[in-house]
Amino acid sequence: MRILVVGGGYVGMYTALRLQRKLKQRLRSGEAEIVVVTPDPYMTYQPFLPEAAAGSISPRHVVVPLRRVLAHCTIVVGEARRIDHSERTATVTTLATGEDGTGAVEIPYDELVLAPGSVSRTLPVPGLAEHGVGFKTIEEAIGLRNHVIEQMDIASATRDPAIRDAALTFVFVGGGYAGVEALAELEDMARYTSRYYHNIKAEDLKWILVEATGRILPEVGESMGRYAVGELRGRNIDVRLDTRLESCEDRIAVLSDGSRFPTRTLVWTAGVKPAPLLAATDLPLDARGRLVCTARLTVEGTEHAWAAGDAAAVPDLTAAEPGRETAPNAQHAVRQAKVLADNLVAAIDGRPLKEYRHSYVGSVASLGLHKGVAHVYGRRLKGYPAWLMHRTYHLSRVPTFNRKARVLAEWTLAGLFKREIVSLGSLEHPRAEFEIAAGRRPRPDDGDCQ
């Protein structure tokens, strides 16, 4: 029996990990096999991305190596291009597909767990594809950190006031967790870094948060959202509510309120959408492109297919209003993975399945070093207590004791020593130096975030 897990994020990793424990004897005897197909050989703990961007945590401690954690599973680094569940096969391209010329691989399976997650939801904003950058991966987080420091270097060296102003203007679109936490942490880092530049002051940097609705951080409640706006504005961050990005062509951010900001940094965090893979399956999807699931985390009307997380529309049995679905967040994803794995094993053994029920306990958000907001079990916290709760909660949730110890050690050292303010932008073009030495022209750097 082969169990195919598509996706190596929260749901994919935690489901495979629990299946690995539950089916230990069957895996050893060869009676069962777990195959995990994932684009990256690691799981990214996304709540730590803002701190990685700010330099508070090393990038390698934000990711969990799947081959180490899932030692009894087969890890296939590649992308599922199509799922034909009627035939129980998945079409997968791997890193070797283009090298050996054999084309995509067909992987047959008996049980399917679909957990491809989500991708950034972009809009047809002129110039966005050319000049924007997301904030969903560790590569984007570290690239953005390098880019911000690089822009400060440009501003410090240029004699052109227009280039200086554009370099020191940072526009973030989206007032959810990703946008607010990324902006707050990077603003904190850049303000600290400015003390090492002889001609840049903290007030020279212009940070702009653009949100299409009338509030930010809706998960922490309206009052805490208002506090977060006040906290950000108190740090001279320009928060634009009920405002949309209309265009960013020619590196000029044009907002719906008529404002125009020349900028070399545009970060897009305005929501997510289900992974494109779902459209290439023969499984039922809802109007938003997510898999239609039951409370038992099976795909509606389909046998031997399971799903959870961002890609699944799971009924929320704890909601007061009928018809509501669970929010696409990490809290639900991790808990759904546990129920999914238990139900899958129960189905194999012929036992009854359980329904997923979990009341949302609340949310925590960081607003930079020693600052935050939280709404947990009905209690509202702000400032240092909320920031401490944010760190404590996520330290308890990051997978493996190894990662917990390393993150805690880094936080401790960061409290004893000064911040690192080094940009390693050259990592993005590691062959540039060698190409120069070999007499070839290096790859041009246009200064965009990409």
N, C-alpha and C positions, 0 to 999 in steps of 0.2 A: 504494500500500500504506500503510495506516494502522496504526501501533502505538499502542495505548492503554495508558498507564501509570496505574494507579489508586493514588494515594498519593504524597506528596511528602516522605516521611521518608528514612531512610538508604537503604533499598533503592530506593525510587522515584527519588530524586534521583541516586544514583550509577549506577543502571541507565540512566536517561535521558541522563546526562552521557556515559557510555561509548558508548551508541548514537549520540549526537550526533557523537562523534568518528569512530566506525566507519562511519557512513553519511553522512559529510559531503557527498560528491559527489551522492548520491542525494537528499539533502534539498535541495540547491541546485537540482537539476534538476526537482524536484517529483515524482520517482519515488516518494519515501517521505515520510511525515509522522509526527511523534511528538507525541501529545497527552497532556499530563499533567493529570489531574484531582486536585485537592488542596483540602482545606478551608481551608488557609492558604497565602498566597503565599510562604512561606519554609519552610526546613528548620531544625528546632531541634536544636542539638547538645546533647543532654540531659546528658552528663557535666559540663557547665559550669553547669547550673541551680543547684546549691548555691552556687557562687561568685557567681553573679548575685544570688541571694537575700541573700548576705552583703555584697554591694556591692563585691566584688573585681573584678568584670567588669561592664561596661556591658551592659544587656539587649540592645541592638541588635547587640552583637558576639557574642552567643550564637546568633543566627539568621543563615541564609544566604539572601539573596533569590533565589528561583528564576528570576525573569525575567532577572536578570543572568547567572546561571550557565548557564541553559539557554536561551541567546539564540536558538537555532535550533529550539526546540520551541514548541508552542502550549500555553500555560498556561491552564487553565480552573479558576478559583477556585469550587469548589462541592463537592457531595458526591454520590458514586455511591449511589443508593438500591437499584438492582437490576441484576444482570448476567444476561442471557439468552445464554449462550454458544452454545447451539444455533442461535440466530439471529445471533450475533455483534453484539449491541447492548448498550449500557449506558444505563440511565436515570439522568440526572444533574439535580440541582437546583442552580441557581447563585444568586448574590446578586441577580440581576435577576428570578428566577422569581416572587417575590411582588410585584414592582413592576410588571412589564408584564402580568401575568395570563395569560401564555401557557402556564404549567405547566412540567413537567419537560421536559428536552431528551433526545432519543434520539440517542446517538452510536454510529454503526456503526464496526466495526474489523475488521482482518484478524488481528492478533496482540494478545493480551492479557497484560499483566504486572500481576498482582495483588499489591500491597504496601500494604494499608491499615493495617498495623501493629496495635497493640493499644490497649485502653482499660483504665482502672482496674478491677480486679476487686473489687467491693463485696459485702458480705454483708448479710443482713437484720438488721442491728444497730439496735435502736430508737434513733432520734434521729440516726443517722449521716447520712442524706440532708439533714437540716435544719442540722446544725452542723459537718459534716466538710468538709475541703478536701483535694484531691489534690496531687500534686507531679510532674506529667508535662509541663506546659507552662510557657512563659516567663511567661504571665499569672499562673499560680498561684504561681510562684516570687517574682515581684515583689510580687504581692498579699500573700503571706505575710510578706515583709520589712516592708512597710508596716504590716501588721497587728501584728507583734511590737512594733515601735517605738510604735505607737498604744496597745497595751496597757500599755506602760511609762508613757506619758503619762497614761493613765487611772489607773493605780496611784499615780502621783505626786500626782494631784490629788484623788482621792476621800478621803472621811472614813470610808467604810464598810470595815472590815477584811475582810469577806467578799468584797466586790468587788475589793479589792486583791489578796487571795490568789488569787482566780480569774483575775484579769488576769495575774498573774505565774506561772501554772501552764501549762506547754506539754506536751501529750501527743502523742507520735508513735507510730503503730501500724505495725509492719513493720520487721524488722531486716535487710532487704536493702540494696543500694547506696543506693537513693533515700532510705529512711528514715534510715539511719545518717549519710550524708553531709549531708543537709539539716539534721538535728538538730545535728550537730557544728559545721557552719559557722554556723548561726544562733545557737547557744549562744555560740560565740566572738564573734560580732558583738554580741550582747546584753550579754555580760559587759563588753566594751569600752565599749559605749554607757552602761552603768550609772554610769560615773565622772562623767558629765555631769548626773546627777540628784542633787539634794541629799539626797533621802530614800529612795533605792533603792541597795542594795548588791548586789554580784554574788551573794552567798549568799542573797538574798531570792528570786531566781528559781528556780523548781522545774521541772526538765526530766525527763520520764519517757519511756522507750522501752519499748514493749510488744511482745514477740515470742512467737508461739505455740509455737515450737520451742525446743530447748535451746541454740541457738547463733545468733550473728549473722554476717553476711557469709560465708556458706558457700563462696563462690567463692574466697576467699583461704586456705582451709584451716582446720582445726580449731585449730591452735596460734595462728595469727594472729587467728582469731576470738576466742579467749580473751584474747589481748593487747588487742584492741580493746575488749572488755568492761572489762578492768582500766583501760585508759586513760580510758574514759568515766566509770567510777565514780570514778576519781581526780579528776575534774573536778566531782564532786558531782552527776553525772547518775544518776538512778534507773533502772537497767536491770532490767526484769522479764522473765525467761525463762520458758518454759513457761506463759505467761499470755495470756489472750485478753480482748478488749474485749467485755463483755456488753451494755452499754448506754451511751448518752451523752445520754439525754433530760434536758431541763431544764438543759443545760450541766453535767451531772455525769457524769464518766467512771467507770463501774463495771466493775471488772476481775474476772476469774474467781477470783482469790485473795481476793476479798472487799473489796478496797480501793476507796475512793470518793474521787474528786478533782474538786471543783468547778473548772471550767476554761472559759475563753473561746476556747481554741485546741486544735483536734483535727485532726491531720494524718494522713491515711490513705494508707499506701504498701504495703499488704499484698497485693502481687501484681497481675498484669495478666491480661487475657483477650483473645482475638482480637476484632477489630473486628466489630460487629454486621452489617456488610455481607455477610460470608461466608455468613450464614444466608439471605441473599436472592439466592443464586446457584444455578445448577444443576450446580455442581461438587462432587466428592466431598470430604467432611469426615471427620475422625477423631472419636473420642469426646470430645475436648476442643474441638471446633469449629474446628480448623485445617484448612487445605487439605492433602490427602494428596498428597505430592510424591515424585518420584524423585530420585536423586542427581544427575541432570542438570538439576534445577530445573524440570522440566516437571510439570504437574499430572497425577497418575496416571490413565492410561487416557483422556487427553483431548489432542487435537491443538490447536496454536496457543494454548495457555494455559500461562503461566509464573508462578511464585511463589517468594518467599523471605522471610526475616526472621521477625518475630513471628507472622505469620499463616500460616506454612507449617510443616508437619511434614516436615523434610528428614532422610533417613537419615545417620547419622554413620559414615562409612566408616573413620574412624581409631579408633573405639572398640573396646576389647577384647571387649566383650559385643555379640553380634549383636542387632539390633533397636533399638538406641539411636538417639536423634535429636539433632541439634545444638541447643545451648542457644539460647534466644531472647535474644541479646545483640548489642550493636553490633559486636563483633569479627567475629562470623559474618555479620551482615547486610551489612557493607561488602564482605567478601570474596565472599559469595554473589552480590552485585550484579554484580561483575566477571565471574564465570563465567556468570551468567544472560545478561548482555548479549552476551558472546562466543558463547554457544550459540544465542541467538536469531538473530544474524547468520549463524552457520554453518548453521542450519536453513533460512534464506532462500536461502542460496547452495548448499544441497544437500550440505554437508560434514558429517562425523561430529561428534557432540557429546561434550563432556568431562564427567567426573563431578566433583562438588565434594568436595574433600578438604582439610581444614585441621585440624591438631592445635591444640588450645587451648593457647596459650602461657602463660596465667596471668591474674592480675587485680591491679589496684591500686585503692586506696580512700583518700580523704582523710578525716581526722578533725579538720579545722580547720586553721588557719594553722600551718605547719611541723610538722604531725603527720599520720601516715598508716600504712597497712599495705600490703604487697605480697607476692605469691607469683608470681614470674615465672621461667620455665624451671627450675623446681625450687628456686629460691633464695628465701629468706624475708627480707624487709626490714621494718623498722619505724621509726617516728619520722621525723626529718628526711629521711634518704635515701629512704624510701618516699614521702614527700610530694613530694620533688623529682622522683622517677620518675613519680609521678602527673601532675604538671604537664607534664613533658617529653613523656610519651607522648601525652597528650591534645592538647598543642600541635601535635604532629606529625600528629595525625589530624583536627583540625578542618579543614573544607574551605576551600580557596582561600588563596593567599598573603596576600591582603588581610586576611582574618580572623586569620591567624597573626600578622601584624605588629601589628595593632591590639590583640590580646589580650596579646602580649608587651609592648607599650608600656604598657598599663594595669597589668600586673603590676609593671613597673619603677617607674612613678609611685607605685603603692600602697606600694612599699617605701621611698619617699622622703618621703611625706606621710602624714598621719593619715587614718584611715577617715572616710568620709562617714556621718553618722548621721541623715540627713534622711528622714522619712516623707512620701511623696507620695500618701497615700491618697486625696486629692481627685481624683486622676486617674481613679478608678473612677466618679466622678459629675461629669463636666466641666461640666454645665449647671447645677449646684446654685447657684452664685453668681449666674448670670444669672437663674434662676428667682426667687431672693430679690429681686433688683433689679426684676423685673417684677411683684412682688407675689404670686407663687405660693409655696406652701409647698415647701421643699426636700424631696428624698427622704429619709425617715428612715434613719438608720444604726444598726442594732441591734448593731453591734460584732462580728458573726460574721465568720468568715474568708471567707464567700462574697462 
